[in-house]
Amino acid sequence: NDPGRGGGPGKAPAQPQGSAADRPTTTTMQQRWAFTVEKASSGAARALEAELLRRKDARFKAVVQPDLPAANTWQGLLQKGLQGSKAGGTRSTSTSTSTSGGKRREDLCGADVVQTVGVNLRTRRELGSYLHQKVTECRDRYGCDGEDGDDDEGTTRMRALLCVSGGHPARRLPFLGGRAGILADSADLLREASRCRDTLGSLALGRESLSPGDPFELWCVENPLQAFDGGRLARKLEAGATKGVTQPPLL
């Protein structure tokens, strides 16, 4: 993933101007572009993830924690439902305990964390509580809560939220998804996150309040596999996005 320079497709918007004292001091947020790695789930991918994060040139600055729907196709959703009915709900319970128990911490080699928040089947009214839920889960999972003291370089911190609509298949239904649908979209999520950014950032960084130099950002995505739509990206920037990240091509 590569939030780029400038305002082109999949590129990061220009950063606000200001004095050096007003700018974030951490390596991820002070740069106009950076490579990120999405959090791996399998053993082999986890080994590669650790190798990338430990590179001596430190090119990979952040780990993106995904927020995936149960499935992104109707067939996959049906299979998940059948598996869930056979398991009697055991799988769902164990997942909730492992991610929100509060004490299972993962070492990210000092990389920053970007927590993805997917709308999926949520309405606009549900966005605020879900944003707080995902920030709390991420903070507890990676220890991004300032409990180790000062915010030193090399310390894992949640630096941003990546706000996306999500890939649940029901979003493709005209009366549910889309700008005129019942469900919220990524622009709605960005507006809500922007409205309560100080609260979310304070929760993520373990501070009573955010200072002007605190690096807590709102990211959006621009898919390079789709025809570039400047209006779509503009709506996200107007809703409060501070960086754009290109999604990796599926080869």
C-alpha positions as CSV (number, residue, x, y, z in Angstrom):
1,N,0.0,0.0,0.0
2,D,1.4,3.3,-0.9
3,P,-0.1,6.7,0.1
4,G,1.6,8.8,-2.6
5,R,2.6,12.3,-3.1
6,G,0.1,15.0,-4.3
7,G,-3.5,14.6,-5.2
8,G,-3.5,12.0,-8.1
9,P,-5.2,8.6,-8.1
10,G,-4.4,6.8,-4.8
11,K,-2.1,9.6,-3.8
12,A,-2.0,11.4,-0.4
13,P,-3.4,14.9,-0.4
14,A,-0.9,17.7,0.3
15,Q,-0.2,18.1,3.9
16,P,-1.3,21.3,5.8
17,Q,1.3,24.0,6.0
18,G,2.6,25.3,9.3
19,S,5.6,25.7,11.6
20,A,7.8,22.8,12.4
21,A,6.5,22.8,15.9
22,D,2.9,22.2,14.7
23,R,3.8,19.2,12.5
24,P,3.8,15.6,13.7
25,T,7.2,14.4,14.8
26,T,6.8,10.7,14.3
27,T,8.3,9.1,11.1
28,T,5.0,7.8,9.6
29,M,2.9,10.9,9.8
30,Q,5.6,13.5,8.9
31,Q,6.2,12.0,5.4
32,R,4.0,12.5,2.4
33,W,4.2,8.9,1.4
34,A,5.0,5.6,3.1
35,F,4.8,1.9,2.5
36,T,2.4,0.0,4.7
37,V,1.8,-3.7,5.2
38,E,-1.6,-5.3,5.9
39,K,-1.7,-7.4,9.0
40,A,-1.2,-11.0,8.1
41,S,-3.3,-14.0,9.3
42,S,-1.3,-17.1,8.2
43,G,2.0,-18.3,9.5
44,A,4.0,-17.8,6.3
45,A,2.5,-14.3,5.7
46,R,3.3,-13.4,9.3
47,A,6.9,-14.3,8.8
48,L,7.1,-12.1,5.7
49,E,5.3,-9.3,7.6
50,A,8.0,-9.4,10.4
51,E,10.7,-9.4,7.8
52,L,9.4,-6.3,6.1
53,L,8.9,-4.5,9.4
54,R,12.5,-5.3,10.4
55,R,14.1,-4.0,7.2
56,K,17.1,-1.8,8.0
57,D,15.9,0.9,5.6
58,A,12.7,1.1,7.6
59,R,10.6,1.6,4.4
60,F,7.5,0.0,5.9
61,K,6.2,2.5,8.5
62,A,2.8,1.1,9.5
63,V,0.7,-2.0,9.8
64,V,-2.9,-1.8,8.6
65,Q,-5.2,-3.8,10.8
66,P,-8.1,-5.0,8.5
67,D,-11.8,-5.0,9.4
68,L,-13.3,-7.6,7.1
69,P,-16.9,-8.6,6.6
70,A,-17.9,-12.2,7.2
71,A,-17.7,-12.6,3.4
72,N,-17.6,-10.5,0.3
73,T,-19.7,-12.8,-1.9
74,W,-23.2,-14.3,-1.4
75,Q,-21.7,-17.8,-1.8
76,G,-19.1,-17.0,0.8
77,L,-21.7,-15.6,3.1
78,L,-23.8,-18.8,2.8
79,Q,-20.8,-21.0,3.5
80,K,-20.0,-18.9,6.6
81,G,-23.6,-19.2,7.8
82,L,-23.6,-23.0,7.4
83,Q,-20.2,-23.2,9.3
84,G,-21.6,-21.0,12.0
85,S,-24.7,-23.1,12.5
86,K,-22.6,-26.3,12.8
87,A,-20.2,-24.7,15.3
88,G,-23.1,-23.4,17.4
89,G,-21.7,-19.9,17.7
90,T,-18.4,-21.1,19.4
91,R,-16.2,-19.5,16.8
92,S,-17.8,-16.0,17.1
93,T,-17.4,-16.0,20.9
94,S,-13.8,-17.0,20.9
95,T,-12.9,-14.3,18.3
96,S,-14.5,-11.6,20.4
97,T,-12.6,-12.7,23.5
98,S,-9.2,-12.8,21.8
99,T,-9.5,-9.3,20.2
100,S,-11.1,-7.4,23.0
101,G,-9.9,-9.2,26.1
102,G,-7.6,-6.3,26.8
103,K,-4.3,-8.0,27.5
104,R,-3.2,-9.9,24.4
105,R,-0.5,-7.7,23.0
106,E,1.3,-8.2,19.6
107,D,4.8,-6.9,18.8
108,L,4.9,-4.9,15.6
109,C,8.6,-4.0,15.9
110,G,7.8,-0.4,16.7
111,A,5.7,0.2,13.6
112,D,2.7,2.4,13.7
113,V,-0.8,0.9,13.6
114,V,-3.6,2.0,11.1
115,Q,-6.9,0.5,12.1
116,T,-9.3,-0.1,9.3
117,V,-13.0,0.6,10.1
118,G,-15.5,-0.9,7.6
119,V,-19.1,0.4,7.4
120,N,-20.5,-2.8,5.9
121,L,-24.1,-3.2,7.1
122,R,-24.1,-0.2,9.5
123,T,-26.4,2.8,9.3
124,R,-25.2,6.3,9.9
125,R,-26.6,6.2,13.4
126,E,-24.3,3.3,14.3
127,L,-21.0,4.8,13.1
128,G,-20.0,6.7,16.3
129,S,-20.2,3.7,18.6
130,Y,-18.5,1.5,16.1
131,L,-15.6,3.9,15.7
132,H,-15.1,3.9,19.5
133,Q,-15.3,0.1,19.6
134,K,-12.6,-0.4,16.9
135,V,-10.2,2.1,18.4
136,T,-10.6,0.4,21.8
137,E,-10.0,-3.1,20.3
138,C,-6.9,-2.0,18.4
139,R,-5.5,-0.2,21.5
140,D,-6.0,-3.3,23.6
141,R,-4.6,-5.6,21.0
142,Y,-1.3,-3.8,20.3
143,G,-0.8,-1.9,23.5
144,C,-1.2,1.5,21.8
145,D,-2.4,3.2,25.0
146,G,0.6,5.1,26.2
147,E,1.0,2.9,29.3
148,D,4.7,2.6,28.7
149,G,5.3,6.3,29.2
150,D,6.4,8.8,26.6
151,D,5.6,8.6,23.0
152,D,9.1,7.7,21.9
153,E,10.2,6.8,18.4
154,G,10.0,3.0,18.1
155,T,7.0,2.7,20.3
156,T,3.8,1.2,18.7
157,R,1.0,3.7,18.5
158,M,-2.3,3.8,16.7
159,R,-1.7,6.7,14.3
160,A,-4.7,6.6,12.0
161,L,-8.1,5.2,11.1
162,L,-8.6,3.8,7.6
163,C,-12.3,4.5,6.8
164,V,-13.8,2.2,4.1
165,S,-17.3,1.2,3.1
166,G,-16.5,-2.5,3.3
167,G,-17.1,-5.4,1.0
168,H,-20.3,-7.1,2.3
169,P,-22.2,-8.3,-0.7
170,A,-25.5,-6.7,0.5
171,R,-23.9,-3.3,-0.2
172,R,-24.4,-4.0,-3.9
173,L,-28.2,-4.0,-3.5
174,P,-29.5,-0.6,-4.8
175,F,-31.7,0.2,-1.9
176,L,-29.0,-0.6,0.7
177,G,-25.6,0.5,-0.8
178,G,-24.7,3.5,-2.8
179,R,-25.1,7.2,-2.0
180,A,-28.9,6.9,-1.9
181,G,-29.0,3.6,0.0
182,I,-30.0,3.0,3.6
183,L,-26.5,2.1,4.7
184,A,-23.8,4.5,5.4
185,D,-20.7,4.8,3.2
186,S,-17.0,5.7,3.7
187,A,-17.8,9.4,3.3
188,D,-20.3,9.2,6.1
189,L,-17.8,7.3,8.3
190,L,-15.1,9.9,7.6
191,R,-17.5,12.8,8.5
192,E,-18.3,11.0,11.8
193,A,-14.7,10.3,12.6
194,S,-13.7,13.9,11.8
195,R,-16.4,15.2,14.1
196,C,-15.1,13.1,17.0
197,R,-11.4,13.0,16.0
198,D,-10.1,14.5,19.2
199,T,-12.0,12.0,21.3
200,L,-10.9,9.0,19.1
201,G,-7.3,10.2,19.0
202,S,-7.1,10.7,22.8
203,L,-8.5,7.2,23.3
204,A,-6.0,5.7,20.8
205,L,-3.0,7.5,22.2
206,G,-3.9,7.3,25.8
207,R,-4.1,11.1,26.3
208,E,-6.6,13.3,28.0
209,S,-6.7,15.5,24.9
210,L,-4.9,15.9,21.5
211,S,-2.4,18.6,21.0
212,P,-1.8,20.3,17.6
213,G,1.3,18.1,17.0
214,D,-0.3,14.8,17.8
215,P,-0.3,12.5,14.7
216,F,-3.8,11.0,14.5
217,E,-5.1,10.9,11.0
218,L,-8.1,9.8,9.0
219,W,-7.2,7.8,5.8
220,C,-9.3,6.8,2.8
221,V,-8.7,4.4,-0.1
222,E,-8.6,4.8,-3.8
223,N,-8.7,1.5,-5.7
224,P,-6.2,1.5,-8.7
225,L,-8.2,-1.4,-10.3
226,Q,-11.2,0.9,-10.9
227,A,-11.4,3.8,-13.3
228,F,-10.2,6.8,-11.4
229,D,-13.1,9.0,-10.3
230,G,-11.9,12.4,-9.0
231,G,-15.3,13.2,-7.6
232,R,-15.3,10.1,-5.4
233,L,-11.9,10.9,-4.0
234,A,-12.9,14.6,-3.6
235,R,-15.9,13.6,-1.5
236,K,-13.7,11.6,0.9
237,L,-11.3,14.5,1.2
238,E,-14.1,16.9,1.9
239,A,-15.5,14.5,4.5
240,G,-12.2,14.7,6.5
241,A,-9.7,12.3,5.0
242,T,-6.1,13.5,5.4
243,K,-4.3,10.8,3.4
244,G,-5.2,8.4,0.6
245,V,-3.9,4.8,0.4
246,T,-3.8,2.7,-2.8
247,Q,-5.2,-0.8,-2.3
248,P,-2.9,-3.5,-3.6
249,P,-3.7,-5.0,-7.0
250,L,-5.1,-8.5,-6.9
251,L,-2.9,-10.5,-9.3
